[in-house]
Amino acid sequence: MNYFLLVIISGVAALISAFLFARRVNREGFGTPEVAEITGAIREGAVAFLSREYKSLVLFIIVVFFVLFFFIEKLTAVSFIAGAFSSALAGYIGMMMATSANGRTANAARGSFSRAVSIAFAGGAVLGMSVVGLGILGLTIGYLLLLHHFGGDVVKAVEVVTGFSFGASSIALFARVGGGIYTKAADVGADLVGKVESGIPEDDPRNPAVIADNVGDCVGDTAGMGADLFESYIASTIGAMTIGALLYGAKGVMLPLAVRGIGIIASIIGALFVRTKEGKKLDFQEQTALTRRAMNKGTIITWTISAIAIYFLIKAIIGDIGIFYAVLAGLIAGLIISWLTEHYTSDKGAPVQEIANSAVKGVGGTILSGISSGMESASISLVLIAGAIFLAYHFGGLYGIPMAAVGLLAPLGMVLAIDGYGPITDNAAGIAEMAGLGAETRARTEALDSVGNTTAAVNKGFAIGTAVFTAFALFSAYAQVIKLKMIDLLSTPVLAGFLIGGMLTLLFCALTLKAVGKAAYRMVNEVRRQFREIAGLMEGKAKPDYKRCVDISTRGALREMVLPSLLAVAAPLVIGFTLGARAVGGLLVGSILTASLFAIMMANSGASWDNAKKFIEAGHLGGKGSPAHKTAVIGDTLGDPFKDTSGPSLNILIKVMSILSLIFAPIFIKMGLL
């Protein structure tokens, strides 16, 4: 059987599905001129940011292209450009659909809760299907062309197509860091001045930062998350292809690509089952429960189809059932990580309610309980990941580790569809408030957004889990290429690399948190200025200058993203050319260890602070405006850059360093830098 044809067909099917989901969204109208105007302003701001971000990346892309062209391999440079373009295109498509679906979701919620769910999920599905479709088509077609060019040399073709992954990593790095700084600068500015100082609602149209805040959801949580998981999707596949080529030849390369094809088909089928019934008039709790059940149903169907089909696929291609158990370890790890994240971040769970109760006692208790909860969840998650990696190696050997990462990401189309739902419903709730669509519509969009907050937190946990598995997959491939049998910490260069790798996580977090602080400070001052200087603004008689706030966030994010991004690129090269390839191995292990712990802790702490605030806003512990609520808002302000900037950006840090090390491994060997 020609499995490559199956993979290409699945990629085409994903893009066709994305088109059909987009058509479903665009059939819905905006309903009122106010909704259309606000939606247009959000889209304008999002497009402006992404366009300026991509333009600022051009110089970096050109420099890297020429470095790869003259010092590595000409076709690796071409592959790099293809990966960067595919990642940028997938993120752009997802963001454009998010800015189209948000207002339409708000309008649909005026008359039908189930229709609003359908539109928001369809908008997210465009992101999911675009990412997996463009990713698998670009990687597979690129590999087949290179295989033909190199006369059937599987190892050489895989070595060169690694550039595709580095291109995706480059876009992901800047999209995650830049988008995270943008969204949190706007969010912190809107919250501190609007909610805490002025006592106005979160999405009040009088707040000058409210449009920038909604733009941030699109560029950070849609384009940024899409680029992040696009990169994991490609990099984990590359890791499996690299080791597979060395151990199994052509079959070892074909298998991870075929698993990707199965995952796409399963995701398309699962997405068709995400639907809700209108039925009787539902209250808030019933609406959220109904939506969660629909998404859980689609997820379970996707995972089940993937597991069954992958079993027969592995049996047919490799014949080693141990590899299937390795893939299954990854699939199950993904489900458990998602469940664990939901437990620690949902307002239905004890950890979040404990944080909310601590808000009654003051800011100190809120901060301490949020950080300790995040640390606890990170500890359990790392034990889980360690167990899954052990099982993958036990059953599948060295090939089992990257194949577990491939299994974990097999249902990515469905995962990203649910994740893309989150920022769309968040925007829809804001638009409903700003456009004055009424209490009933606002209640429906709040129910939609409540589910979106949980899915966003769960998928951040999933993204971090995939990053750790992907980084270990790439590290395994790197170790295989340079013939690294062990990490010898008695070797001074290796120990130095290990310590520097561990330190990089803290330095990277420091830089990104400072970046948010600087950008947020400018936003806070601008919002205060407009409240002070624009006559009639607080009385609702004048409009704020939204564009000024969008511009401040854009310029601040683009300026502050440069240093942390370059740090990720420079570290493995500096260590490799000074201390050698084995020291780079130490660097990767040290960074993966500390980054995985910090990423999970920061993401879960941030989400738990956010949902503790929402738990109080739902009427508990005094409700909105109470002392506990004001304390919880401060906790959420700290949690925002934790969960949306620094934590997620660590995913990219370890993946960029890993893939860059793999690309430059032949140079280290050729120069005798071992």
C-alpha positions in Angstrom: 0.0 0.0 0.0 1.2 3.5 -0.8 1.0 5.1 2.6 2.5 8.4 1.4 -0.6 8.8 -0.8 -2.8 8.2 2.3 -0.9 10.9 4.1 -1.2 13.4 1.2 -5.0 12.6 0.9 -5.4 13.2 4.6 -3.7 16.6 4.4 -5.9 17.6 1.5 -8.9 16.4 3.4 -7.9 18.6 6.4 -7.7 21.7 4.2 -11.1 20.9 2.6 -12.5 20.6 6.0 -11.0 23.9 7.0 -12.7 25.5 4.0 -16.1 24.0 4.8 -15.9 25.0 8.5 -15.0 28.6 7.4 -18.0 28.6 5.1 -20.2 27.5 8.0 -18.9 30.5 10.0 -19.2 33.1 7.2 -22.9 32.1 6.5 -23.7 33.8 9.9 -24.3 37.5 9.9 -23.1 40.1 12.4 -26.6 41.2 13.3 -26.1 44.8 14.3 -23.9 47.6 13.1 -22.3 47.8 16.5 -21.2 44.2 16.4 -19.8 44.6 12.8 -17.9 47.8 13.8 -16.3 46.2 16.9 -15.4 43.0 15.1 -13.8 45.1 12.3 -11.8 47.1 14.8 -10.5 43.8 16.4 -9.6 42.4 13.0 -7.9 45.6 11.9 -5.7 45.6 15.1 -4.9 41.8 14.8 -3.9 42.1 11.1 -1.8 45.2 11.8 0.1 43.4 14.6 0.7 40.2 12.7 1.7 42.0 9.5 4.2 44.1 11.4 5.5 41.1 13.3 6.0 39.1 10.1 7.7 42.1 8.5 10.1 42.4 11.4 10.9 38.7 11.0 12.0 39.1 7.4 15.6 40.1 8.3 16.0 37.2 10.7 14.6 34.7 8.1 17.0 36.1 5.4 20.1 35.9 7.7 19.3 32.3 8.7 18.6 31.3 5.1 22.0 32.4 4.0 23.7 30.8 7.0 22.1 27.5 6.2 22.6 28.0 2.4 26.4 28.5 2.7 27.4 26.6 5.8 24.9 23.6 6.1 23.1 22.6 2.9 21.4 24.6 0.2 18.3 22.5 0.2 18.1 22.8 4.0 17.8 26.5 3.5 15.0 26.1 1.0 13.3 23.7 3.4 13.7 26.3 6.2 11.8 28.9 4.1 9.0 26.4 3.3 8.6 25.6 7.0 8.5 29.3 8.0 6.0 30.1 5.3 3.7 27.2 6.2 3.7 28.1 9.9 3.0 31.8 9.2 0.2 30.9 6.8 -1.5 28.5 9.2 -1.3 31.1 12.0 -2.6 33.8 9.7 -5.6 31.7 8.5 -6.5 30.8 12.1 -6.3 34.4 13.3 -8.4 35.7 10.4 -11.1 33.1 11.1 -11.0 33.9 14.8 -11.6 37.6 14.1 -14.4 36.6 11.8 -16.1 34.1 14.1 -16.0 36.2 17.3 -18.7 38.8 16.3 -20.8 36.1 14.5 -20.7 34.0 17.7 -21.9 37.0 19.7 -24.7 37.6 17.3 -25.7 33.9 17.2 -25.9 33.9 21.0 -28.8 36.4 20.8 -31.1 33.7 19.6 -29.5 30.3 20.1 -26.9 28.9 22.4 -26.3 25.8 20.3 -25.8 27.9 17.1 -23.2 30.0 19.0 -21.4 26.9 20.1 -21.4 25.6 16.5 -20.0 28.8 15.1 -17.3 29.2 17.7 -16.2 25.6 17.4 -16.2 25.8 13.6 -14.0 28.9 13.8 -11.5 26.9 16.0 -11.7 24.0 13.7 -10.4 26.1 10.8 -7.2 26.7 12.9 -6.9 23.0 13.8 -7.4 21.7 10.3 -5.2 24.4 8.7 -2.3 23.6 11.0 -2.4 19.8 10.5 -3.1 20.1 6.8 -0.4 22.5 5.9 2.0 20.9 8.3 1.7 17.3 7.0 1.5 18.3 3.3 4.6 20.5 3.5 6.6 17.9 5.4 5.6 14.9 3.3 5.9 16.5 -0.1 9.2 18.1 0.9 10.6 14.7 2.1 9.5 12.9 -1.1 11.1 15.6 -3.4 14.3 15.4 -1.4 14.2 11.6 -1.5 14.0 11.8 -5.2 16.8 14.4 -5.4 19.2 12.3 -3.3 18.5 9.2 -5.3 16.6 7.3 -2.5 19.0 8.2 0.3 16.5 8.2 3.2 18.9 9.4 5.9 20.1 12.4 3.8 16.5 13.4 2.8 15.5 13.4 6.5 18.6 15.4 7.5 17.7 18.1 5.0 14.0 18.2 5.6 14.8 19.1 9.3 15.1 22.6 8.0 11.3 22.6 7.6 11.0 22.2 11.3 13.5 24.9 12.1 11.5 27.3 9.9 8.4 26.5 11.8 10.3 26.9 15.1 11.4 30.4 14.1 7.9 31.6 13.4 6.6 29.9 16.6 9.3 31.5 18.7 8.5 35.1 17.7 4.7 34.5 17.5 4.6 33.0 21.0 6.9 35.6 22.6 5.6 38.6 20.7 2.0 37.6 20.9 2.2 36.8 24.6 3.8 40.2 25.4 1.1 42.0 23.3 -1.9 40.3 24.8 -0.7 40.6 28.4 0.3 44.2 28.1 -3.2 45.1 27.0 -4.9 42.7 29.5 -2.9 44.0 32.5 -3.5 47.6 31.4 -7.2 47.1 31.0 -7.6 45.2 34.3 -5.5 47.4 36.6 -6.9 50.7 35.5 -10.4 49.7 34.4 -11.5 47.0 36.9 -9.3 47.8 39.9 -8.9 51.6 39.8 -12.1 52.7 38.1 -14.4 49.8 39.0 -15.9 49.4 35.5 -16.7 46.0 34.0 -14.0 43.9 32.2 -15.2 44.6 28.7 -16.7 48.1 29.2 -16.5 50.1 25.9 -15.3 53.1 27.9 -12.0 51.3 28.6 -9.5 52.4 25.9 -7.5 49.1 26.2 -10.5 46.8 25.6 -10.0 46.5 21.8 -6.3 45.8 22.3 -7.2 43.2 24.9 -9.5 41.4 22.4 -6.8 41.7 19.7 -4.4 40.1 22.1 -6.6 37.0 22.4 -6.4 36.5 18.6 -2.7 37.1 18.1 -1.6 35.3 21.3 -4.0 32.5 21.9 -4.9 31.8 18.3 -1.9 32.6 16.0 0.6 32.0 18.9 -0.8 28.7 20.0 -1.3 27.6 16.4 2.4 28.3 15.7 3.5 26.6 18.9 1.7 23.3 18.2 2.4 23.5 14.5 6.1 23.4 15.5 5.6 20.5 17.9 3.7 18.6 15.3 6.5 18.9 12.8 9.4 18.6 15.2 8.2 15.5 16.9 7.6 13.9 13.4 11.2 14.9 12.4 12.6 13.3 15.6 10.8 10.0 14.8 11.8 10.2 11.1 15.5 10.8 12.0 15.7 7.8 14.4 13.4 5.7 12.2 15.7 6.3 9.2 18.7 5.1 11.1 17.1 2.0 12.7 14.4 0.9 10.2 15.2 2.7 6.9 12.3 3.8 4.7 9.7 2.1 6.9 10.9 4.0 10.0 10.4 7.3 8.1 7.0 6.3 6.6 5.4 5.2 9.9 5.3 8.6 11.8 3.9 10.3 8.7 1.3 7.6 8.3 0.3 8.0 12.0 -0.1 11.7 11.3 -2.5 10.9 8.4 -4.6 8.6 10.7 -4.8 11.4 13.3 -6.0 13.9 10.8 -8.8 11.6 9.6 -9.8 10.8 13.2 -9.9 14.5 14.0 -12.2 15.3 11.1 -14.6 12.5 12.2 -14.4 13.6 15.9 -15.1 17.2 15.0 -18.4 16.2 13.3 -19.7 14.9 16.7 -19.2 18.3 18.5 -22.7 19.6 18.5 -25.2 20.6 21.1 -29.0 20.6 21.2 -31.1 23.7 22.1 -33.8 21.8 24.0 -35.5 23.5 26.9 -34.3 26.9 28.3 -31.0 26.1 30.0 -29.3 27.9 32.9 -25.6 28.8 33.0 -24.5 25.5 34.6 -26.5 23.4 32.2 -25.2 25.3 29.2 -21.6 24.9 30.2 -22.1 21.2 31.1 -23.7 20.6 27.7 -20.9 22.2 25.8 -18.2 20.3 27.8 -20.0 17.0 27.1 -20.1 17.8 23.4 -16.4 18.5 23.2 -15.5 15.5 25.4 -17.5 13.3 23.1 -15.6 14.6 20.0 -12.3 14.2 21.9 -13.0 10.6 23.0 -14.1 9.6 19.5 -10.9 11.1 18.0 -8.6 9.4 20.5 -10.4 6.0 20.1 -10.3 6.0 16.3 -6.6 7.1 16.4 -5.6 4.3 18.8 -7.4 1.5 16.9 -6.2 2.6 13.5 -2.6 3.1 14.6 -2.5 -0.4 16.0 -3.2 -1.9 12.5 -1.0 0.6 10.8 2.1 -0.3 12.9 1.3 -4.0 12.5 1.3 -3.5 8.7 4.4 -1.3 8.4 6.8 -2.3 11.1 5.3 -5.4 12.6 6.6 -4.5 16.1 3.7 -4.2 18.5 6.1 -2.7 21.1 6.1 0.5 19.0 2.3 0.6 19.3 2.5 0.5 23.0 5.0 3.4 22.9 2.5 5.4 20.8 -0.3 4.4 23.1 1.8 5.7 26.1 1.9 9.1 24.4 -1.8 9.1 23.6 -2.8 8.1 27.2 -0.3 10.7 28.6 -2.0 13.4 26.6 -5.4 12.5 28.0 -4.1 12.3 31.6 -2.2 15.6 31.3 -5.4 17.2 30.0 -7.4 15.8 32.9 -4.8 16.8 35.5 -4.6 20.4 34.1 -8.4 20.7 34.2 -8.4 19.5 37.9 -5.9 22.1 38.9 -7.3 25.0 36.8 -11.1 24.5 36.7 -13.3 26.5 39.0 -15.1 23.3 39.8 -11.9 21.8 41.3 -10.7 22.1 44.9 -7.3 23.8 44.0 -9.0 26.8 42.4 -11.6 27.1 45.1 -8.9 27.0 47.7 -7.2 30.0 46.0 -10.5 31.8 45.9 -11.0 31.3 49.6 -7.5 32.6 50.3 -8.4 35.8 48.5 -10.7 36.6 51.4 -7.6 36.7 53.6 -5.5 39.0 51.4 -3.1 39.3 48.5 -0.2 37.4 50.1 -2.3 34.2 50.6 -3.7 34.4 47.1 -0.2 34.6 45.6 1.2 31.8 47.8 -1.7 29.4 47.2 -1.6 30.0 43.4 2.2 29.4 43.2 2.1 26.3 45.4 -0.8 24.8 43.4 1.1 25.3 40.2 4.2 23.7 41.7 2.3 20.7 42.9 0.7 20.2 39.5 4.1 20.5 37.8 5.5 17.8 40.1 2.8 15.4 39.3 2.9 16.2 35.6 6.7 15.5 35.4 6.3 12.2 37.1 3.6 11.3 34.6 5.8 12.4 31.6 8.7 10.5 33.1 6.6 7.3 33.3 5.3 7.7 29.8 8.9 8.1 28.4 10.0 5.1 30.4 7.2 3.0 29.0 7.9 4.2 25.5 11.6 3.2 25.8 10.7 -0.1 27.5 8.4 -1.2 24.7 9.8 0.6 21.7 13.5 1.2 22.5 15.1 4.5 21.3 12.5 4.7 18.5 9.7 4.5 21.0 10.4 7.9 22.6 9.8 10.0 19.5 6.9 7.7 18.5 5.3 8.5 21.9 5.5 12.2 21.0 4.0 11.4 17.6 1.2 9.5 19.4 0.6 12.4 21.8 0.1 14.8 18.9 -1.8 12.4 16.6 -5.2 14.1 17.3 -3.9 17.6 17.1 -6.6 18.7 14.6 -9.2 18.1 17.2 -7.1 19.5 20.1 -6.5 22.8 18.2 -10.2 23.0 17.2 -11.2 23.0 20.9 -8.4 25.4 21.7 -9.3 27.8 19.0 -12.9 27.9 20.4 -11.5 29.6 23.5 -10.3 33.0 22.2 -13.4 33.2 19.9 -15.8 32.9 22.8 -13.7 35.2 24.9 -14.0 37.9 22.2 -17.7 37.1 21.7 -18.4 37.8 25.4 -16.5 41.1 25.1 -18.3 42.1 21.9 -21.7 41.3 23.5 -20.9 43.6 26.4 -19.5 46.4 24.2 -22.3 46.2 21.6 -25.0 46.2 24.3 -26.7 42.9 23.2 -28.6 42.5 26.4 -28.4 40.5 29.6 -29.6 37.2 28.1 -27.1 37.2 25.3 -24.4 38.2 27.7 -25.3 35.3 29.9 -25.0 32.9 27.0 -21.7 34.3 25.9 -20.4 34.0 29.5 -21.4 30.4 29.5 -19.5 29.9 26.2 -16.5 31.8 27.6 -16.5 29.8 30.8 -16.0 26.6 28.8 -13.4 28.4 26.7 -11.3 29.3 29.8 -11.2 25.7 30.8 -10.3 24.4 27.3 -7.6 27.1 27.0 -6.0 26.1 30.3 -6.2 22.4 29.4 -4.7 22.9 26.0 -1.9 25.0 27.5 -1.1 22.0 29.6 -1.3 19.8 26.6 1.0 22.1 24.6 3.6 22.0 27.4 3.4 18.2 27.6 3.9 18.0 23.8 6.8 20.4 24.0 8.6 18.2 26.6 8.0 15.0 24.6 9.0 16.7 21.4 12.2 18.1 23.0 13.1 14.6 24.2 12.4 13.2 20.8 14.7 15.7 19.2 17.3 15.2 21.9 17.2 11.5 21.2 17.7 12.2 17.5 20.6 14.5 18.3 22.2 12.0 20.5 21.9 9.3 17.8 23.5 11.6 15.2 26.5 12.6 17.3 26.7 9.0 18.9 26.1 10.3 22.4 25.7 7.3 24.7 25.4 9.1 28.0 25.4 12.5 29.6 28.7 12.5 31.6 28.4 15.1 34.3 31.9 14.4 35.4 33.0 16.0 32.2 33.5 19.7 32.8 32.2 21.0 29.5 29.1 18.8 29.8 28.5 19.9 33.4 28.9 23.5 32.3 26.4 23.0 29.5 24.0 21.3 31.9 24.1 24.2 34.3 23.8 26.9 31.6 20.8 25.0 30.2 19.1 25.0 33.6 19.9 28.7 34.0 18.5 29.7 30.6 14.9 29.0 31.8 15.2 31.5 34.6 16.8 34.1 32.4 14.2 33.6 29.6 11.4 34.0 32.2 13.0 37.1 33.6 13.3 38.7 30.2 9.7 37.9 29.1 8.2 39.0 32.5 10.1 42.2 32.3 9.0 42.7 28.8 5.3 42.4 29.8 5.9 44.8 32.7 7.5 47.4 30.5 4.7 47.2 27.8 2.0 47.1 30.5 3.4 50.2 32.2 3.0 52.1 28.9 -0.6 50.8 28.5 -1.5 51.7 32.1 -0.3 55.2 31.7 -2.2 55.6 28.4 -5.5 54.3 29.8 -5.1 56.7 32.8 -4.4 59.6 30.4 -7.5 58.9 28.4 -9.7 58.6 31.4 -8.2 61.9 32.7 -8.1 63.9 29.5 -11.0 62.8 27.3 -14.0 64.8 28.5 -17.2 62.7 28.9 -15.4 59.4 28.5 -16.4 57.9 31.9 -20.0 59.2 31.5 -20.2 57.3 28.1 -20.6 60.5 26.1 -17.3 60.2 24.3 -15.3 57.4 22.7 -11.9 56.3 23.8 -8.9 56.2 21.4 -8.7 52.4 20.9 -6.2 52.6 18.1 -3.6 54.4 20.3 -3.7 51.5 22.7 -3.4 48.9 19.9 -0.4 50.7 18.6 1.2 50.9 22.1 0.8 47.1 22.5 2.1 46.4 19.0 5.2 48.5 19.3 6.0 47.3 22.8 5.6 43.6 21.9 7.8 43.9 18.8 10.5 45.8 20.6 10.6 43.5 23.7 10.4 40.1 21.9 13.8 40.4 20.2 16.2 39.7 23.1 14.5 36.6 24.6 14.0 35.2 21.1 17.7 35.7 20.1 18.7 34.0 23.4 17.0 30.8 22.3 18.8 30.8 19.0 22.2 31.8 20.2 22.6 29.4 23.2 23.1 26.0 21.5 25.4 27.6 18.8 27.6 29.4 21.4 27.9 26.3 23.5 28.5 24.0 20.5 31.3 26.1 19.0 33.0 26.7 22.3 32.4 23.6 24.5 31.5 21.0 21.9 28.6 18.8 20.8 28.5 16.8 24.1 28.2 20.0 26.1 25.2 20.9 23.9 23.7 17.6 25.0 24.1 18.7 28.6 22.6 22.1 27.7 19.5 20.4 26.2 19.0 18.1 29.2 19.4 21.0 31.7 17.0 23.3 29.8 14.4 20.6 29.2 14.3 19.7 32.9 13.9 23.3 34.3 11.8 24.6 31.4 9.2 21.8 31.7 8.8 22.4 35.4 8.6 26.2 35.1 6.3 26.0 32.1 3.7 23.8 33.8 3.9 25.6 37.1 3.5 29.1 35.5 0.7 28.0 33.1 -1.3 26.3 35.8 -0.8 28.9 38.5 -1.9 31.6 36.0 -5.0 29.7 34.9 -5.9 28.9 38.5 -5.7 32.6 39.5 -7.8 33.5 36.5 -10.5 31.0 37.4 -10.4 31.8 41.1 -11.3 35.4 40.1 -14.2 34.0 37.9 -15.4 31.8 40.7 -15.8 34.9 42.9 -17.4 36.8 40.0 -20.0 34.0 39.7 -21.4 35.1 43.1 -19.2 33.3 45.6 -17.4 34.9 48.5 -19.1 38.3 48.0 -19.1 38.4 44.2 -18.0 41.2 42.0 -16.7 44.3 43.8 -16.1 42.6 47.0 -12.6 42.8 48.8 -12.0 39.1 47.8 -12.7 40.0 44.2 -10.3 42.9 44.1 -7.6 40.7 45.6 -8.4 38.0 43.0 -8.0 40.5 40.2 -4.5 41.3 41.5 -3.7 37.6 41.5 -5.0 37.3 38.0 -2.9 40.3 36.9 0.2 38.3 38.0 -1.1 35.1 36.5 -1.7 36.7 33.0 2.0 36.9 32.0 2.6 33.6 33.8 0.1 31.6 31.7 0.1 33.5 28.5 3.6 34.8 28.0 6.5 33.2 30.0 5.0 29.7 30.5 4.0 29.0 26.9 7.2 30.7 25.6 9.3 28.1 27.4 7.7 25.5 25.1 9.4 27.2 22.2 12.7 27.7 24.0 13.4 24.0 24.4 12.2 23.1 21.0 14.1 25.8 19.1 17.4 24.8 20.9 16.8 21.1 20.2 16.0 21.5 16.5 18.8 23.9 16.0 21.3 21.5 17.7 20.1 18.7 15.4 20.6 20.9 12.3 24.2 21.9 13.3 25.2 18.5 14.6 26.9 17.6 11.3 28.9 20.8 11.5 30.0 20.0 15.1 31.1 16.6 13.9 32.9 17.8 10.8 34.8 20.4 12.9 35.7 17.8 15.5 33.8 19.7 18.2 32.9 16.6 20.3 
